[in-house]
Amino acid sequence: QVKLQQSGAELVKPGASVKLSCKTSGYTFSTSYMSWFKQIPGQSIEWIGMIYAGDGGTGYNQKFKGKATLTVDTSSSTAYMDLSSLTTEDSAVYFCARRGYNFDYWGQGVMVTVSS
Amino acid sequence: DVVLTQTPVSLSVTLGDQASISCRSSQSLEYSDGYTYLEWYLQKPGQSPQLLIYEVSNRFSGVPDRFIGSGSGTDFTLKISRVEPEDLGVYYCFQATHDPLTFGSGTKLEIK
């Protein structure tokens, strides 16, 4: 069955970077699309961007350009998101989700806390 | 950016009753290919969102037929008939027609 397993919670200092992972199984990763999302607890969800695993092509929400960088490793069927120059406003839960005709499978989410 | 306005913000429903959620878009969600990429997701407490409806009215695999999506253009509705305890959570409409992709602000369904 399809699974998206995200890495564990992160506590990072302001100004630092963090790399989140989303390891997939149960489908052909190399010809799929993956998106990432941000959700501050108690608030709605924001779309960060999407990557096509076939060629690494990306599309970003303008709001997150310069903040998030999406990459993939097809050899391990894993998607990554780098978040840079972190501030307290980046503290949130981040989800990955596979895009077919819709977002049918999601990772469990990972909490990123930015604090000194 | 496309703004999706959901009403009501919260909804308290008796088990077995019907619930209805509205989602109004600031722009038409019909894409140039003729499809309308309006989806509905349910986020249960402490969980990831789960897909309910795609392309306005298509139920995702395993979603009970109690969930019915309808609408066109800029106005969409999700109806839940015979509400059950497992239906509680926050419902989001979502559009994938325009860049950037956007979610509505959510409707919290509570059971009376």
gemmi code that builds the backbone of each chain (N, CA, C; Angstrom):
import gemmi

chains = {
    "A": [
        ("GLN", (0.835, -1.186, 0.000), (0.000, 0.000, 0.000), (0.880, 1.249, 0.000)),
        ("VAL", (0.291, 2.362, -0.432), (1.023, 3.616, -0.513), (1.281, 4.155, 0.881)),
        ("LYS", (2.538, 4.539, 1.127), (2.900, 5.151, 2.407), (3.831, 6.328, 2.176)),
        ("LEU", (3.635, 7.378, 2.963), (4.532, 8.523, 2.984), (4.949, 8.727, 4.437)),
        ("GLN", (6.219, 8.488, 4.733), (6.715, 8.542, 6.103), (7.640, 9.743, 6.242)),
        ("GLN", (7.228, 10.694, 7.082), (8.027, 11.893, 7.278), (8.981, 11.746, 8.449)),
        ("SER", (10.038, 12.536, 8.403), (11.041, 12.525, 9.461), (10.464, 13.132, 10.739)),
        ("GLY", (11.242, 13.024, 11.836), (10.737, 13.420, 13.133), (10.791, 14.912, 13.397)),
        ("ALA", (10.179, 15.289, 14.518), (10.071, 16.694, 14.906), (11.446, 17.346, 15.003)),
        ("GLU", (11.470, 18.646, 14.707), (12.717, 19.405, 14.703), (12.592, 20.614, 15.615)),
        ("LEU", (13.637, 20.865, 16.377), (13.764, 22.093, 17.156), (15.018, 22.783, 16.634)),
        ("VAL", (14.849, 23.950, 16.047), (15.985, 24.623, 15.414), (16.072, 26.074, 15.869)),
        ("LYS", (17.267, 26.627, 15.773), (17.483, 28.006, 16.215), (17.183, 28.990, 15.082)),
        ("PRO", (16.762, 30.176, 15.433), (16.540, 31.200, 14.397), (17.776, 31.399, 13.551)),
        ("GLY", (17.568, 31.541, 12.246), (18.669, 31.734, 11.318), (19.220, 30.450, 10.736)),
        ("ALA", (18.883, 29.332, 11.358), (19.383, 28.039, 10.883), (18.511, 27.526, 9.737)),
        ("SER", (18.923, 26.388, 9.189), (18.164, 25.701, 8.145), (17.788, 24.312, 8.647)),
        ("VAL", (16.806, 23.726, 7.985), (16.411, 22.367, 8.329), (16.004, 21.644, 7.049)),
        ("LYS", (16.286, 20.342, 6.988), (15.910, 19.547, 5.821), (14.936, 18.470, 6.273)),
        ("LEU", (13.730, 18.518, 5.730), (12.690, 17.550, 6.065), (12.630, 16.486, 4.980)),
        ("SER", (12.313, 15.263, 5.391), (12.231, 14.182, 4.412), (10.853, 13.538, 4.406)),
        ("CYS", (10.547, 12.916, 3.282), (9.263, 12.241, 3.083), (9.576, 10.988, 2.281)),
        ("LYS", (9.709, 9.860, 2.984), (10.094, 8.610, 2.331), (8.839, 7.876, 1.883)),
        ("THR", (8.805, 7.494, 0.619), (7.601, 6.893, 0.056), (7.797, 5.416, -0.243)),
        ("SER", (6.693, 4.714, -0.338), (6.696, 3.310, -0.742), (5.322, 2.945, -1.271)),
        ("GLY", (5.284, 1.866, -2.045), (4.001, 1.350, -2.507), (3.529, 1.891, -3.848)),
        ("TYR", (4.332, 2.742, -4.499), (3.963, 3.237, -5.824), (5.231, 3.664, -6.565)),
        ("THR", (5.056, 4.016, -7.826), (6.198, 4.392, -8.653), (6.538, 5.856, -8.420)),
        ("PHE", (7.491, 6.075, -7.545), (7.866, 7.428, -7.130), (8.417, 8.234, -8.304)),
        ("SER", (9.187, 7.609, -9.158), (9.956, 8.332, -10.167), (9.097, 9.018, -11.228)),
        ("THR", (7.821, 8.687, -11.304), (6.949, 9.334, -12.283), (5.804, 10.070, -11.586)),
        ("SER", (6.059, 10.485, -10.363), (4.988, 11.103, -9.571), (5.324, 12.537, -9.179)),
        ("TYR", (4.292, 13.230, -8.742), (4.427, 14.583, -8.221), (4.258, 14.554, -6.704)),
        ("MET", (5.000, 15.427, -6.036), (4.897, 15.557, -4.582), (4.793, 17.029, -4.227)),
        ("SER", (3.862, 17.324, -3.319), (3.737, 18.686, -2.819), (4.041, 18.740, -1.344)),
        ("TRP", (4.348, 19.940, -0.873), (4.574, 20.210, 0.537), (3.652, 21.337, 0.981)),
        ("PHE", (3.260, 21.236, 2.265), (2.307, 22.172, 2.834), (2.773, 22.624, 4.205)),
        ("LYS", (2.293, 23.808, 4.606), (2.583, 24.354, 5.926), (1.272, 24.592, 6.661)),
        ("GLN", (1.219, 24.212, 7.915), (0.041, 24.486, 8.731), (0.475, 24.919, 10.124)),
        ("ILE", (0.195, 26.159, 10.438), (0.380, 26.634, 11.807), (-0.792, 26.086, 12.616)),
        ("PRO", (-0.523, 25.457, 13.772), (-1.607, 24.867, 14.569), (-2.775, 25.824, 14.780)),
        ("GLY", (-3.983, 25.318, 14.503), (-5.182, 26.122, 14.658), (-5.529, 26.959, 13.443)),
        ("GLN", (-4.682, 26.905, 12.416), (-4.915, 27.702, 11.209), (-5.111, 26.794, 9.991)),
        ("SER", (-5.409, 27.416, 8.871), (-5.606, 26.674, 7.635), (-4.265, 26.211, 7.072)),
        ("ILE", (-4.306, 25.664, 5.890), (-3.152, 25.020, 5.273), (-2.677, 25.859, 4.089)),
        ("GLU", (-1.369, 25.970, 3.951), (-0.782, 26.689, 2.816), (0.000, 25.722, 1.936)),
        ("TRP", (-0.153, 25.880, 0.634), (0.625, 25.092, -0.318), (1.966, 25.771, -0.538)),
        ("ILE", (3.046, 25.005, -0.366), (4.394, 25.549, -0.519), (4.885, 25.393, -1.953)),
        ("GLY", (4.718, 24.192, -2.518), (5.221, 23.953, -3.860), (5.104, 22.495, -4.232)),
        ("MET", (5.511, 22.207, -5.452), (5.390, 20.850, -5.997), (6.645, 20.495, -6.776)),
        ("ILE", (6.984, 19.209, -6.763), (8.128, 18.727, -7.515), (7.732, 17.485, -8.279)),
        ("TYR", (8.220, 17.372, -9.517), (8.023, 16.171, -10.308), (9.275, 15.317, -10.166)),
        ("ALA", (9.107, 14.111, -9.644), (10.250, 13.253, -9.356), (10.954, 12.787, -10.627)),
        ("GLY", (10.267, 12.819, -11.752), (10.869, 12.341, -13.002), (12.081, 13.140, -13.441)),
        ("ASP", (11.982, 14.481, -13.261), (13.095, 15.325, -13.715), (13.492, 16.383, -12.688)),
        ("GLY", (12.845, 16.364, -11.514), (13.182, 17.348, -10.484), (12.600, 18.722, -10.742)),
        ("GLY", (11.755, 18.838, -11.744), (11.134, 20.121, -12.044), (10.244, 20.581, -10.900)),
        ("THR", (10.288, 21.864, -10.590), (9.568, 22.388, -9.430), (8.688, 23.571, -9.786)),
        ("GLY", (7.691, 23.779, -8.940), (6.863, 24.980, -8.995), (6.601, 25.402, -7.565)),
        ("TYR", (6.743, 26.676, -7.292), (6.607, 27.166, -5.918), (5.514, 28.223, -5.807)),
        ("ASN", (4.887, 28.244, -4.651), (4.076, 29.376, -4.242), (5.047, 30.545, -4.067)),
        ("GLN", (4.751, 31.650, -4.705), (5.639, 32.821, -4.652), (6.013, 33.179, -3.213)),
        ("LYS", (5.086, 32.965, -2.294), (5.313, 33.308, -0.890), (6.494, 32.541, -0.293)),
        ("PHE", (6.758, 31.352, -0.832), (7.786, 30.495, -0.245), (9.063, 30.417, -1.084)),
        ("LYS", (9.112, 31.193, -2.160), (10.349, 31.210, -2.948), (11.450, 31.847, -2.108)),
        ("GLY", (12.599, 31.188, -2.086), (13.695, 31.660, -1.265), (13.675, 31.083, 0.138)),
        ("LYS", (12.517, 30.576, 0.556), (12.392, 29.966, 1.879), (12.505, 28.440, 1.770)),
        ("ALA", (11.815, 27.852, 0.794), (11.758, 26.402, 0.641), (12.431, 25.967, -0.652)),
        ("THR", (13.140, 24.850, -0.584), (13.739, 24.237, -1.769), (13.371, 22.765, -1.767)),
        ("LEU", (12.720, 22.327, -2.860), (12.262, 20.947, -2.961), (13.217, 20.145, -3.830)),
        ("THR", (13.534, 18.955, -3.354), (14.381, 18.038, -4.117), (13.854, 16.625, -3.931)),
        ("VAL", (14.369, 15.699, -4.748), (14.013, 14.295, -4.622), (15.258, 13.441, -4.786)),
        ("ASP", (15.206, 12.242, -4.231), (16.212, 11.203, -4.460), (15.441, 9.986, -4.948)),
        ("THR", (15.474, 9.753, -6.258), (14.676, 8.655, -6.796), (15.235, 7.294, -6.388)),
        ("SER", (16.517, 7.233, -6.058), (17.096, 5.949, -5.667), (16.520, 5.442, -4.347)),
        ("SER", (16.069, 6.365, -3.503), (15.477, 5.981, -2.212), (13.998, 6.352, -2.133)),
        ("SER", (13.440, 6.819, -3.265), (12.007, 7.197, -3.307), (11.660, 8.181, -2.207)),
        ("THR", (12.517, 9.167, -2.034), (12.343, 10.134, -0.947), (12.314, 11.557, -1.496)),
        ("ALA", (11.378, 12.326, -0.984), (11.304, 13.748, -1.293), (11.839, 14.541, -0.109)),
        ("TYR", (12.438, 15.682, -0.419), (13.014, 16.526, 0.632), (12.541, 17.967, 0.467)),
        ("MET", (12.511, 18.657, 1.600), (12.265, 20.094, 1.577), (13.253, 20.764, 2.537)),
        ("ASP", (14.053, 21.658, 1.969), (14.958, 22.482, 2.767), (14.256, 23.788, 3.092)),
        ("LEU", (14.299, 24.157, 4.367), (13.787, 25.452, 4.796), (14.959, 26.251, 5.341)),
        ("SER", (15.145, 27.446, 4.819), (16.336, 28.215, 5.168), (15.984, 29.485, 5.946)),
        ("SER", (17.015, 30.041, 6.590), (16.892, 31.309, 7.333), (15.639, 31.325, 8.197)),
        ("LEU", (15.534, 30.312, 9.027), (14.303, 30.111, 9.800), (14.070, 31.218, 10.815)),
        ("THR", (12.792, 31.586, 10.924), (12.341, 32.524, 11.948), (11.192, 31.872, 12.707)),
        ("THR", (10.739, 32.538, 13.743), (9.645, 31.977, 14.536), (8.384, 31.812, 13.692)),
        ("GLU", (8.257, 32.577, 12.616), (7.092, 32.462, 11.731), (7.102, 31.170, 10.920)),
        ("ASP", (8.228, 30.485, 10.912), (8.310, 29.207, 10.214), (7.928, 28.039, 11.120)),
        ("SER", (7.680, 28.300, 12.385), (7.235, 27.245, 13.301), (5.850, 26.777, 12.859)),
        ("ALA", (5.746, 25.494, 12.553), (4.502, 24.972, 11.981), (4.636, 23.464, 11.817)),
        ("VAL", (3.538, 22.847, 11.400), (3.560, 21.456, 10.966), (3.672, 21.464, 9.440)),
        ("TYR", (4.548, 20.633, 8.932), (4.755, 20.540, 7.493), (4.358, 19.140, 7.020)),
        ("PHE", (3.569, 19.106, 5.950), (3.102, 17.850, 5.385), (3.643, 17.686, 3.973)),
        ("CYS", (3.879, 16.426, 3.586), (4.070, 16.109, 2.176), (2.827, 15.350, 1.711)),
        ("ALA", (2.541, 15.424, 0.434), (1.384, 14.720, -0.109), (1.618, 14.430, -1.581)),
        ("ARG", (1.218, 13.237, -1.993), (1.352, 12.841, -3.386), (0.227, 13.464, -4.205)),
        ("ARG", (0.598, 13.979, -5.377), (-0.408, 14.538, -6.274), (-0.556, 13.626, -7.483)),
        ("GLY", (-1.747, 13.042, -7.596), (-2.111, 12.367, -8.828), (-3.142, 13.271, -9.475)),
        ("TYR", (-4.396, 12.851, -9.491), (-5.484, 13.744, -9.904), (-5.911, 14.622, -8.739)),
        ("ASN", (-5.342, 14.364, -7.568), (-5.691, 15.034, -6.320), (-4.610, 14.658, -5.309)),
        ("PHE", (-4.740, 15.148, -4.077), (-3.782, 14.776, -3.023), (-4.366, 13.577, -2.285)),
        ("ASP", (-4.064, 12.390, -2.790), (-4.715, 11.200, -2.266), (-3.997, 10.566, -1.085)),
        ("TYR", (-2.689, 10.783, -0.961), (-1.941, 10.230, 0.164), (-1.057, 11.308, 0.765)),
        ("TRP", (-1.073, 11.344, 2.117), (-0.355, 12.362, 2.860), (0.606, 11.724, 3.852)),
        ("GLY", (1.695, 12.433, 4.120), (2.536, 12.059, 5.240), (1.858, 12.436, 6.539)),
        ("GLN", (2.433, 11.983, 7.633), (1.814, 12.203, 8.950), (2.070, 13.609, 9.490)),
        ("GLY", (2.957, 14.333, 8.817), (3.271, 15.683, 9.260), (4.455, 15.695, 10.211)),
        ("VAL", (5.181, 16.818, 10.197), (6.317, 16.974, 11.098), (6.282, 18.385, 11.674)),
        ("MET", (6.436, 18.462, 12.992), (6.420, 19.756, 13.667), (7.820, 20.351, 13.645)),
        ("VAL", (7.924, 21.556, 13.154), (9.180, 22.299, 13.197), (8.998, 23.471, 14.156)),
        ("THR", (9.837, 23.522, 15.170), (9.774, 24.612, 16.144), (11.054, 25.428, 16.041)),
        ("VAL", (10.888, 26.717, 15.807), (12.038, 27.611, 15.703), (12.107, 28.425, 16.995)),
        ("SER", (13.159, 28.188, 17.754), (13.284, 28.849, 19.055), (14.739, 28.898, 19.473)),
        ("SER", (15.106, 29.984, 20.136), (16.479, 30.087, 20.629), (16.610, 29.432, 21.997)),
    ],
    "B": [
        ("ASP", (-3.993, 35.902, -5.612), (-4.287, 34.510, -5.238), (-5.796, 34.310, -5.130)),
        ("VAL", (-6.250, 33.094, -5.469), (-7.667, 32.770, -5.320), (-8.013, 32.610, -3.844)),
        ("VAL", (-9.045, 33.307, -3.414), (-9.504, 33.211, -2.030), (-10.750, 32.328, -2.003)),
        ("LEU", (-10.716, 31.326, -1.149), (-11.863, 30.439, -0.954), (-12.473, 30.771, 0.404)),
        ("THR", (-13.729, 31.210, 0.366), (-14.415, 31.614, 1.586), (-15.397, 30.526, 1.987)),
        ("GLN", (-15.161, 29.924, 3.134), (-16.021, 28.855, 3.609), (-16.984, 29.378, 4.670)),
        ("THR", (-18.226, 28.912, 4.572), (-19.215, 29.188, 5.600), (-20.026, 27.937, 5.863)),
        ("PRO", (-20.431, 27.711, 7.145), (-20.062, 28.524, 8.297), (-18.645, 28.221, 8.766)),
        ("VAL", (-18.177, 28.975, 9.739), (-16.864, 28.720, 10.321), (-16.916, 27.467, 11.182)),
        ("SER", (-18.040, 27.290, 11.873), (-18.227, 26.078, 12.668), (-19.676, 25.624, 12.581)),
        ("LEU", (-19.862, 24.363, 12.866), (-21.154, 23.720, 12.657), (-21.327, 22.669, 13.746)),
        ("SER", (-22.432, 22.746, 14.479), (-22.724, 21.750, 15.500), (-23.951, 20.968, 15.051)),
        ("VAL", (-23.765, 19.668, 14.885), (-24.811, 18.844, 14.263), (-25.151, 17.653, 15.145)),
        ("THR", (-26.427, 17.333, 15.195), (-26.880, 16.133, 15.898), (-26.587, 14.911, 15.041)),
        ("LEU", (-26.146, 13.846, 15.689), (-25.899, 12.611, 14.956), (-27.129, 12.209, 14.158)),
        ("GLY", (-26.899, 11.833, 12.906), (-28.006, 11.445, 12.042), (-28.574, 12.571, 11.209)),
        ("ASP", (-28.240, 13.819, 11.563), (-28.726, 14.962, 10.798), (-27.801, 15.259, 9.616)),
        ("GLN", (-28.227, 16.221, 8.780), (-27.424, 16.624, 7.637), (-26.610, 17.874, 7.962)),
        ("ALA", (-25.406, 17.961, 7.374), (-24.574, 19.162, 7.486), (-24.269, 19.668, 6.083)),
        ("SER", (-24.173, 20.979, 5.957), (-23.891, 21.570, 4.654), (-22.840, 22.655, 4.808)),
        ("ILE", (-21.833, 22.619, 3.957), (-20.730, 23.587, 4.004), (-20.615, 24.252, 2.642)),
        ("SER", (-20.492, 25.567, 2.655), (-20.376, 26.330, 1.414), (-18.931, 26.779, 1.205)),
        ("CYS", (-18.525, 26.828, -0.032), (-17.183, 27.306, -0.406), (-17.354, 28.212, -1.615)),
        ("ARG", (-17.024, 29.469, -1.445), (-17.162, 30.441, -2.528), (-15.784, 30.933, -2.947)),
        ("SER", (-15.523, 30.886, -4.249), (-14.216, 31.263, -4.781), (-14.224, 32.684, -5.333)),
        ("SER", (-13.086, 33.344, -5.232), (-12.960, 34.709, -5.748), (-12.814, 34.740, -7.265)),
        ("GLN", (-12.576, 33.560, -7.860), (-12.487, 33.444, -9.322), (-13.122, 32.116, -9.731)),
        ("SER", (-13.550, 32.027, -10.966), (-14.064, 30.761, -11.463), (-12.979, 29.687, -11.370)),
        ("LEU", (-13.391, 28.497, -10.970), (-12.435, 27.391, -10.830), (-12.477, 26.426, -12.011)),
        ("GLU", (-13.150, 26.821, -13.085), (-13.137, 25.979, -14.281), (-11.853, 26.236, -15.054)),
        ("TYR", (-11.097, 25.187, -15.274), (-9.833, 25.297, -15.984), (-10.079, 25.280, -17.486)),
        ("SER", (-9.056, 25.631, -18.239), (-9.172, 25.704, -19.698), (-9.446, 24.341, -20.332)),
        ("ASP", (-9.173, 23.255, -19.593), (-9.439, 21.915, -20.126), (-10.874, 21.461, -19.861)),
        ("GLY", (-11.644, 22.323, -19.231), (-13.041, 22.013, -18.966), (-13.292, 21.398, -17.600)),
        ("TYR", (-12.238, 21.002, -16.924), (-12.387, 20.426, -15.594), (-12.367, 21.540, -14.539)),
        ("THR", (-12.996, 21.241, -13.400), (-13.008, 22.163, -12.266), (-12.307, 21.484, -11.107)),
        ("TYR", (-11.134, 22.025, -10.750), (-10.277, 21.357, -9.761), (-10.563, 21.871, -8.348)),
        ("LEU", (-11.764, 21.535, -7.889), (-12.193, 21.882, -6.543), (-12.300, 20.588, -5.750)),
        ("GLU", (-11.608, 20.550, -4.629), (-11.536, 19.340, -3.800), (-11.971, 19.660, -2.379)),
        ("TRP", (-12.370, 18.635, -1.668), (-12.715, 18.746, -0.263), (-11.858, 17.767, 0.548)),
        ("TYR", (-11.340, 18.267, 1.663), (-10.530, 17.458, 2.576), (-11.095, 17.579, 3.982)),
        ("LEU", (-10.938, 16.493, 4.722), (-11.292, 16.480, 6.138), (-10.026, 16.263, 6.945)),
        ("GLN", (-9.804, 17.121, 7.910), (-8.684, 16.931, 8.822), (-9.236, 16.603, 10.207)),
        ("LYS", (-9.104, 15.348, 10.584), (-9.539, 14.937, 11.912), (-8.505, 15.391, 12.936)),
        ("PRO", (-8.915, 15.543, 14.184), (-7.989, 16.057, 15.211), (-6.680, 15.276, 15.260)),
        ("GLY", (-5.564, 16.006, 15.157), (-4.240, 15.405, 15.267), (-3.801, 14.604, 14.060)),
        ("GLN", (-4.548, 14.693, 12.953), (-4.224, 13.894, 11.776), (-3.904, 14.765, 10.559)),
        ("SER", (-3.408, 14.121, 9.524), (-3.222, 14.787, 8.235), (-4.572, 14.944, 7.561)),
        ("PRO", (-4.676, 15.884, 6.633), (-5.914, 15.974, 5.837), (-6.137, 14.680, 5.061)),
        ("GLN", (-7.410, 14.361, 4.827), (-7.735, 13.197, 4.009), (-8.706, 13.623, 2.922)),
        ("LEU", (-8.472, 13.113, 1.736), (-9.277, 13.487, 0.574), (-10.670, 12.890, 0.671)),
        ("LEU", (-11.675, 13.729, 0.423), (-13.063, 13.263, 0.367), (-13.588, 13.305, -1.064)),
        ("ILE", (-13.468, 14.489, -1.673), (-14.099, 14.771, -2.963), (-13.073, 15.446, -3.867)),
        ("TYR", (-13.065, 15.082, -5.156), (-12.237, 15.775, -6.133), (-13.053, 16.119, -7.361)),
        ("GLU", (-12.593, 17.110, -8.100), (-13.313, 17.604, -9.292), (-14.793, 17.814, -8.975)),
        ("VAL", (-15.003, 18.542, -7.885), (-16.312, 19.026, -7.426), (-17.190, 17.949, -6.802)),
        ("SER", (-17.319, 16.795, -7.483), (-18.358, 15.860, -7.053), (-17.941, 14.399, -7.055)),
        ("ASN", (-16.686, 14.108, -7.322), (-16.230, 12.719, -7.352), (-15.721, 12.282, -5.984)),
        ("ARG", (-16.362, 11.250, -5.438), (-15.903, 10.747, -4.151), (-14.635, 9.923, -4.313)),
        ("PHE", (-13.685, 10.135, -3.406), (-12.461, 9.348, -3.401), (-12.793, 7.944, -2.946)),
        ("SER", (-11.933, 6.995, -3.316), (-12.127, 5.600, -2.958), (-12.351, 5.429, -1.454)),
        ("GLY", (-13.403, 4.728, -1.098), (-13.680, 4.440, 0.298), (-14.494, 5.490, 1.023)),
        ("VAL", (-14.750, 6.623, 0.388), (-15.542, 7.681, 1.027), (-17.024, 7.322, 0.915)),
        ("PRO", (-17.736, 7.324, 2.026), (-19.148, 6.927, 1.993), (-19.984, 7.851, 1.114)),
        ("ASP", (-21.070, 7.287, 0.574), (-21.922, 8.093, -0.304), (-22.753, 9.107, 0.479)),
        ("ARG", (-22.539, 9.188, 1.796), (-23.161, 10.255, 2.592), (-22.557, 11.616, 2.259)),
        ("PHE", (-21.353, 11.583, 1.675), (-20.652, 12.820, 1.317), (-20.953, 13.156, -0.144)),
        ("ILE", (-21.531, 14.334, -0.355), (-21.923, 14.734, -1.707), (-21.394, 16.133, -1.996)),
        ("GLY", (-20.608, 16.247, -3.060), (-20.101, 17.544, -3.481), (-20.839, 18.020, -4.714)),
        ("SER", (-21.059, 19.332, -4.760), (-21.756, 19.900, -5.906), (-21.280, 21.324, -6.130)),
        ("GLY", (-21.717, 21.898, -7.256), (-21.404, 23.289, -7.553), (-20.726, 23.456, -8.893)),
        ("SER", (-20.454, 24.717, -9.211), (-19.771, 25.051, -10.452), (-19.295, 26.491, -10.385)),
        ("GLY", (-18.343, 26.805, -11.243), (-17.878, 28.193, -11.336), (-17.194, 28.677, -10.072)),
        ("THR", (-17.950, 29.420, -9.275), (-17.380, 29.986, -8.050), (-18.089, 29.522, -6.783)),
        ("ASP", (-19.153, 28.750, -6.902), (-19.930, 28.347, -5.733), (-20.033, 26.835, -5.611)),
        ("PHE", (-19.626, 26.339, -4.459), (-19.546, 24.902, -4.243), (-20.091, 24.560, -2.862)),
        ("THR", (-20.580, 23.322, -2.757), (-21.185, 22.870, -1.505), (-20.783, 21.439, -1.226)),
        ("LEU", (-20.520, 21.166, 0.050), (-20.337, 19.798, 0.521), (-21.481, 19.497, 1.478)),
        ("LYS", (-22.219, 18.441, 1.167), (-23.296, 18.002, 2.066), (-22.912, 16.666, 2.668)),
        ("ILE", (-23.167, 16.559, 3.960), (-22.932, 15.306, 4.673), (-24.275, 14.877, 5.244)),
        ("SER", (-24.805, 13.812, 4.698), (-26.092, 13.341, 5.232), (-25.830, 12.340, 6.351)),
        ("ARG", (-26.761, 12.235, 7.276), (-26.679, 11.250, 8.357), (-25.303, 11.310, 9.031)),
        ("VAL", (-24.975, 12.456, 9.622), (-23.674, 12.661, 10.264), (-23.398, 11.584, 11.305)),
        ("GLU", (-22.166, 11.079, 11.264), (-21.726, 10.047, 12.201), (-20.573, 10.591, 13.065)),
        ("PRO", (-20.292, 9.950, 14.190), (-19.246, 10.468, 15.094), (-17.887, 10.636, 14.411)),
        ("GLU", (-17.554, 9.750, 13.471), (-16.240, 9.829, 12.826), (-16.128, 10.973, 11.819)),
        ("ASP", (-17.207, 11.725, 11.621), (-17.188, 12.847, 10.682), (-16.655, 14.135, 11.303)),
        ("LEU", (-16.398, 14.108, 12.614), (-15.979, 15.360, 13.235), (-14.562, 15.728, 12.811)),
        ("GLY", (-14.324, 17.041, 12.748), (-13.036, 17.545, 12.327), (-13.215, 18.846, 11.574)),
        ("VAL", (-12.163, 19.259, 10.873), (-12.219, 20.485, 10.094), (-12.247, 20.135, 8.608)),
        ("TYR", (-13.225, 20.695, 7.909), (-13.376, 20.469, 6.481), (-12.803, 21.656, 5.719)),
        ("TYR", (-11.997, 21.347, 4.722), (-11.389, 22.379, 3.892), (-11.770, 22.175, 2.429)),
        ("CYS", (-12.169, 23.237, 1.761), (-12.200, 23.181, 0.311), (-10.829, 23.623, -0.195)),
        ("PHE", (-10.515, 23.224, -1.400), (-9.178, 23.428, -1.948), (-9.299, 23.556, -3.456)),
        ("GLN", (-8.513, 24.476, -4.043), (-8.552, 24.606, -5.493), (-7.162, 24.389, -6.089)),
        ("ALA", (-7.146, 23.649, -7.191), (-5.893, 23.388, -7.905), (-5.984, 23.901, -9.336)),
        ("THR", (-6.911, 24.832, -9.566), (-7.063, 25.401, -10.910), (-6.058, 26.512, -11.163)),
        ("HIS", (-5.878, 27.349, -10.145), (-5.031, 28.537, -10.303), (-3.790, 28.434, -9.431)),
        ("ASP", (-2.697, 29.009, -9.911), (-1.444, 29.065, -9.163), (-1.393, 30.386, -8.405)),
        ("PRO", (-1.135, 30.378, -7.079), (-0.824, 29.200, -6.256), (-2.079, 28.446, -5.843)),
        ("LEU", (-1.911, 27.163, -5.575), (-3.002, 26.355, -5.057), (-3.370, 26.884, -3.675)),
        ("THR", (-4.669, 26.898, -3.372), (-5.097, 27.487, -2.107), (-6.193, 26.669, -1.437)),
        ("PHE", (-6.224, 26.782, -0.110), (-7.246, 26.157, 0.722), (-8.204, 27.227, 1.234)),
        ("GLY", (-9.415, 26.781, 1.544), (-10.319, 27.623, 2.289), (-9.880, 27.701, 3.738)),
        ("SER", (-10.580, 28.523, 4.507), (-10.194, 28.755, 5.893), (-10.685, 27.664, 6.830)),
        ("GLY", (-11.515, 26.778, 6.330), (-11.936, 25.635, 7.124), (-13.281, 25.811, 7.807)),
        ("THR", (-13.978, 24.695, 7.987), (-15.237, 24.635, 8.732), (-15.120, 23.512, 9.743)),
        ("LYS", (-15.273, 23.859, 11.007), (-15.148, 22.865, 12.069), (-16.501, 22.227, 12.343)),
        ("LEU", (-16.563, 20.919, 12.177), (-17.804, 20.180, 12.438), (-17.717, 19.544, 13.816)),
        ("GLU", (-18.676, 19.900, 14.651), (-18.753, 19.318, 15.981), (-20.044, 18.525, 16.085)),
        ("ILE", (-20.006, 17.545, 16.940), (-21.192, 16.727, 17.165), (-21.864, 17.203, 18.443)),
        ("LYS", (-23.160, 17.459, 18.342), (-23.913, 17.924, 19.528), (-24.012, 16.817, 20.560)),
    ],
}
model = gemmi.Model(1)
for chain_id, residues in chains.items():
    chain = gemmi.Chain(chain_id)
    for i, (resn, *xyz) in enumerate(residues, 1):
        res = gemmi.Residue()
        res.name, res.seqid = resn, gemmi.SeqId(i, " ")
        for name, pos in zip(("N", "CA", "C"), xyz):
            atom = gemmi.Atom()
            atom.name, atom.element = name, gemmi.Element(name[0])
            atom.pos, atom.b_iso = gemmi.Position(*pos), 0.0
            res.add_atom(atom)
        chain.add_residue(res)
    model.add_chain(chain)
structure = gemmi.Structure()
structure.add_model(model)
structure.setup_entities()
